[in-house]
Amino acid sequence: QVQLVESGGGLVQAGGSLRLSCTASGGIGGIYSMGWYRRAPGKQREMVAVWRGGGSTNYKDSVKGRFTISRDNAKNTVDLQMNSLKPEDTAVYYCAASSPEGAAWGQGTQVTVSS
């Protein structure tokens, strides 16, 4: 069973940058996509960025040009580089992975952007 551990969240001023990292373990050979999602206070969880096998990526419209998702197969990690952060990016960010076993989720990491 895939297990995910996130790191890299924190507090940053608007316009700043943060890099989130997610490390996968257990059943990683079957992973065919990994991504980052977020849940802001009072809102539903939403997709931020997804990486799929073959290297294709998708981004939420509001983060295009600011966020970059990258996958390192050798390290079994997926990172999210977040630049030009805005207060509306404040949320708990979750790493997710899809495999034939189903979806796995990390515990979440808080990102807070102050104005």
Salt bridges, closest charged atoms under 4 A:
GLU46 OE2 - ARG38 NE 2.75
GLU46 OE1 - LYS60 NZ 3.16
ASP61 OD1 - LYS64 NZ 3.04
ASP79 OD2 - ARG19 NH2 3.22
ASP89 OD1 - ARG38 NH1 3.05
ASP89 OD2 - ARG66 NH1 2.78
